[in-house]
Amino acid sequence: MKYLEDLQEGSAVQDIYLVKNVQNMVTKAGKPYISLLVQDKTGTVDGKVWEVDSPGIEEFSSLDYVFLGGDVTLFNGGLQINVKRAKKASEGEYDPMDYLPVSEKNVEEMYAELLSLVDSVKEPHYNSLLCSFFKDDEKFKKKFCFTSAAKSVHHNYVGGLLEHTLSVTQLCDFYATHYPMLDRDLLITAAICHDIGKIKELSPYPENDYTDEGQLLGHIIIGTEMVSNRIAKIEGFPPIKARELLHCILAHHGELEYGSPKKPALIEAVALSFADNTDAKMETFRLALKTVPKEDFNFQGFNRYIESNIRRTSVSQSGE
């Protein structure tokens, strides 16, 4: 198949794609049309069906795999597929993994690294808590490895939650070495658990959208409840250690306006919030520049997630 990242203005499209979203729209002149968001594992592209009554346009819905025929145009600086033929594909005509964005890193290797960090936690109650999730609960493990870290912005792909969690935990491991005043066992446990609520906040791919629970509660509250419920099953878990861990999870976005129910009151909560923000910002920047040619050092315009006009770093030339 021809992946979306390979499309160029003027390209012909004759392939099956996942239709992420479908909207029936009307032009200013009152003419109906269909707006699509088309997806494969390399990204998304907008699509438009201008002739909705054409015999070549058959019925399909959001999250259907659809054979699309048409051509690629440029609109407002972005590529767009002008769809002239559309037919829902039958099961067996496509491989779903061709259409889901997937981490560029090996999921099994990342999970093994995360388990080594679990094993490094020596405080027995924290270790029991981590093992109850990441070693003993196969259903949880499967969801954790398949879930993204976000609907959009950063790590929004299969394996994204695992990749983000591992990266945040590795940063916290460095902090604990560099700043000896940190309680490493608390910090590592909080880092590993900080986003587990996302397995319930976000629906699985290909939908990857907010669940009702996610909309009403959000992953911070959901994750805090998950950890609290699991703690209640561990005999003799010290209440003070439970409160400190739950606080770190509740405060990991750092600021009330960023969705944290509490601001960090423990030094470990501060460290976790910085690690979480660092990894999210670095990945957001990486994704923003992913499609920018390596030789393009022009400013790319204001990025609302980074809150700045961004560009690639220039390559130093000999003698400069």
C-alpha positions, -999 to +999 in steps of 0.1 A: +000+000+000+010+036-004+014+052+030+001+086+037+035+100+045+045+093+009+017+112-006+025+144-026+004+170-043-008+155-076-005+119-064-032+094-073-048+075-044-060+039-049-058+021-016-075+011+016-072+034+046-088+037+080-114+065+081-108+079+115-137+104+114-166+112+090-187+144+091-215+155+068-210+191+060-226+219+039-207+245+018-215+282+021-235+278-011-256+251+005-241+221-012-236+190+009-201+173+011-184+148+034-153+156+054-130+128+064-099+122+085-079+094+069-053+074+089-026+048+085+004+041+108+024+070+093-001+097+101-034+113+091-046+133+061-078+152+055-102+141+028-132+156+011-160+140-009-175+168-030-198+147-051-217+128-024-244+115-048-218+100-071-224+062-078-188+057-069-193+068-033-208+039-012-219+041+024-192+040+052-188+052+087-161+064+111-136+037+120-143+017+089-115+006+066-124+020+032-110+017-003-105+053-014-098+065-050-090+101-058-062+126-061-041+146-036-044+184-036-029+211-015-052+232+007-042+258+032-006+245+032-017+209+039-024+178+018-059+168+012-074+138-006-101+146-032-122+114-029-140+103-060-145+066-051-152+051-017-161+015-008-160-002+026-134-029+026-141-064+038-123-081+067-092-099+053-085-072+027-063-052+051-040-057+080-051-034+109-015-029+120-008-010+088-032+016+100-023+021+137+004+045+146+030+024+166+060+034+187+093+033+168+108+014+198+104-023+206+075-028+230+089-060+246+123-044+251+108-013+267+087-034+290+117-055+301+135-022+309+105-010+329+104-043+349+141-039+357+132-006+373+103-023+392+129-047+405+151-019+416+125-006+441+136-021+474+108-008+498+087-040+500+053-023+500+060-002+469+076-032+452+045-054+460+023-027+445+043-024+413+045-062+409+007-065+414+002-043+383+032-050+360+041-086+368+010-103+381-019-087+361-017-099+325-049-080+315-034-047+328-001-054+311-018-060+277-037-027+280-007-008+293+014-018+263-013-011+237-025+022+250-013+056+238-002+083+262-026+108+247-053+114+221-029+138+205+001+160+212+027+135+224+032+097+224-002+093+206+005+059+192+003+022+202+030+017+229+031+054+236+020+050+273+048+025+279+074+046+261+064+078+280+063+060+313+097+044+308+113+077+298+098+096+327+110+068+351+145+069+336+146+107+341+135+102+377+162+075+382+188+101+371+173+127+394+175+103+424+212+098+417+219+135+412+198+147+441+204+123+471+178+140+492+151+123+470+134+091+482+142+070+452+118+042+459+089+066+463+099+086+432+104+055+409+071+040+421+053+072+415+069+076+380+059+041+370+023+046+382+018+082+373-002+077+341-017+042+346-052+059+346-048+064+309-057+027+302-092+037+313-092+074+302-086+065+265-104+039+244-082+014+226-071+019+190-083+025+163-107+048+182-082+063+207-107+088+221-117+098+256-140+074+273-170+085+294-149+078+325-120+098+310-141+128+302-158+129+336-128+120+359-095+122+339-065+099+341-051+115+373-081+107+394-086+074+377-050+064+383-051+075+419-082+054+425-065+024+408-034+027+430-055+033+461-076+002+455-046-019+449-029-006+481-059-016+501-052-052+491-016-052+503-014-061+540+004-037+562+009-009+536+020+021+557-006+048+555+020+076+553+037+059+523+003+055+506-005+092+511+029+103+498+026+081+467-009+092+460+001+128+464+028+124+438+003+110+413-022+137+420+004+165+416+023+152+386+010+179+362+026+204+385+000+232+383-037+234+390-043+250+356-027+220+340-051+196+356-034+186+388-058+184+417-029+193+440+003+213+435+035+194+445+041+195+483+069+169+484+102+171+467+096+138+449+063+153+435+083+182+421+108+159+405+081+138+389+063+168+375+095+181+359+103+147+344+067+143+331+068+178+315+103+173+301+094+141+283+061+154+270+077+186+256+106+168+240+083+143+223+059+171+212+089+190+197+102+158+180+068+151+164+064+187+153+097+185+134+093+150+122+080+160+087+103+190+083+132+182+060+165+180+077+179+208+056+150+232+064+161+256+091+132+280+086+108+288+114+077+266+111+052+289+128+037+291+162+031+258+179+004+261+205+016+231+225+052+244+228+039+280+229+066+293+205+075+297+169+098+267+163+124+255+139+152+230+135+186+237+150+211+247+123+240+225+115+274+242+121+296+246+091+334+243+092+349+277+100+318+292+116 
